[in-house]
């Protein structure tokens, strides 16, 4: 493997108080990488003294220790914390936090629905990490298509037309609206994380599930607005 200056910077370690770079067997440094190491006073440690690789990156780089700026994509595969898949998982984390606050402020059937949503959102991380299909979306007795219909045609399906949230709406409705925006943001992160160069998605099921959760949030807002049973 040929290590560039960028790869060398990412692979720096500290040994006995000094910065070192472990060079795997059969690997070479580009001239720019070698010059940078020399200028920075970094010691190149040959393969014989290199600790066994415990972590790898998708492009084949190996590390004996996990760098602080990297995290697990799956198993022992590391990527930078700025990787789109990690950003998506961060969005799921934020979405969970919003759901917890929303469920805390709710009661009765609405609280039950929000707790079920929380379980479903947590299952999305498992689906991502283990490359499992997303479980079927079903809430309020509505399947995937039903959620879409009720959110797109609320006056026909729910007896309440579309509306814009207002400051004098019930606090729980405004919390649900904030939750809806968190779902939307997470959906955008998923689109970015799983987009292929040809415009298709590697995980359309994850994106579709989040889209339907956004529909669900809107239906819940509609039902709170009309004052009926959630």
N, C-alpha and C positions, 0 to 999 in steps of 0.2 A: 504494500500500500504506500502511496506517495502522500506525505503529510505536508499540507500547505501552511502558510503562516496562520491563517484563521483556525485550522484544526489544531495547530500547536498551542495557540493561545487558550483554546478550549480545554486542552488536555494537561495543562500545568498542574503540578502537585507540589506539596511541601514535604520535605524529608530533612529531619534534623535542623529545622529552622531555615532551610534554603529551598528556593524554588527549583524543581527538577522537571524534566520531561522524560517519560519512559518510552523508549523507542522499541516497538515490537519487532520480533525477528522477521527478517525479509523486507522490512519497511525502510523507506528512504525519506529524506527531507528535501523539499524544494530549496533552491538557493536563497530565496527570500526568507523562508522559514529558518534556515540555518543562520543567516545574517541576523535575523531578529533575535534568536536565542543568544547569539554571541553578544550583541549589543546590550541585551537585558541581563547578561550574566547568569543565564539559566544553564544548569548542568544537564547534559543529555546522558541518561542512564541506559546502558546497553541492555539487550534482551536478557542476558544471563542474570541480571540483577532486577529484572522487572517482575513485580508481583503478578500472580495469575489474574487474567481479565475476568472480572465479575459482571461487568456491564458492557453492553454494546449499543450502538446507534443504528438506525435503519440503513445508513449508508456504509456500515461495516467498521467504524471506529470502535476501539475497545478501551475500557477504563477499569482499573483495579478498584477505584473508589468512585462514589457518585459525586460529580461536581455539584456545587451549590446552585448553579444556574440551570441545572437540568433536573428532570423528574421522570417518573415511569410512564411510558405509554402503555406497555403491557409486559408482564413478566420482568425480565432483566433488560428490556429495551428502553433506552433513555432518549428523550428529546428535550430541546430547550423549553423552558417554561413559557416562552412566547409562541410555541407551536399552536396552530389553530385548533387542534384536538384538545389541547390543554385549556385553551381559552373557552372552548365549548363546555368542558367539564366545570370550569369556573362559573359559567353562566348557569349551569344546573345547580351549583352550590348556592348561588344568589337566589335562584328560583325557589329552592327549598326554604331558605330563610324567609322569603316573602310569604310562602304558604304557611309556615309555622305561625307567623304573626297574624295572618288572616284567620286561620283556624282558631287561634286563641281568642280573637275578638268575636267569633261567631258562636252560635249554639244550635241545638236541634239538628234537623236534616242538613242544613247548610254546613255545619261543622263536620258532620259525617262525610259529606261529599268532599270537603276540603282535605280531610284526613285521607280519604281514598285517593285523591289527587296526589297527595304527598307520597304515598306508597308507590304510585305509578311513576312519578317523576324520579324517584330513587331507583326504580327498575331500569330507567333509561341509561344510567351509568353502567350497570351490569351488561346491558345489551351492547354498549359501546366497547367496553374493555374486553369482554369475552366473545365479541362478534356474534351475539345471539340475536334472533329476530325480536322485534318489539311485540309485546303481547297485545291482543286486540283492545282497541279503545272502546269502552262502554261506560257511560255515566248517565245518571238520571233516566235509566231505561232506554237510552238512545245509543245506537251504534255509530260508527264513523260517519256514515251518510246522514243519519238522523241529526247528529250534532251540527253538521254543516247546514242542513236545511233550516233548522230552528234558529241558527245564528244569522243566516242570510235573509230569512223571511219572518222576523219576529212578530209582526202584526198579524200575519196569517196563522202562525203556529203557536204564538204565546199571547196574542191579544194585546200586545204592547208595541208601538212603533219604535223605530230607532230613535235615539236621543243623544244629546251631548251631556256628560256629567256636569253637574253644577255644584258650587260650594255649599248650597243648602241641602244637598242630597244626604241621605243617612251615611254616617261614618263607615259602616261596613260596605256600602256600595262603592265608596271612594277607595277603600282598601282593595276591593275586588278589581277596580279599574287599574290600580297600581300593579296588582298581581298580573293582570292581562298584559300590561306593557313589559313586565319582566319575562313573561312567556314569549312575547314577540321578539325581544332582544335575544333570548336564548335560541329561538328559531333561526334568526339571522346568523348567529355564531355557528349553528349547525350547518347552515347552507355554505358558509365559508369553509368550515372544517372538512366537509365531505364532497366539495365540488371537484369534479375532474376537469382536465384541460378541454375536453370536448363538450363541456356544458352539462353533462349528466351528473347524477349524484351517486356516490358510493353507498350511502345509507338513506335512500328516500323514505324508508319506514320511520326513521327518527325524526326527519323533518315533518312528515305528515302527522305524526303523533303530536308534535308540538303545535302544529297548526290547529289540530282539533282541540287541544287544551285551551288555545286562545278562544276558539268558538265557545267552549264550555264556560270560560270566564264571562264572556259576553251574555250568554244565556242566563247565568246566575245574576248578573247585573240587571238584566231585563226583568227577572222575576222579583228581585228586591224592589225595583222601581215600581212595578205594578202593585206591589203589596200582597202578592199571593204566596202560596206555598212553594218553597224551593224544592 
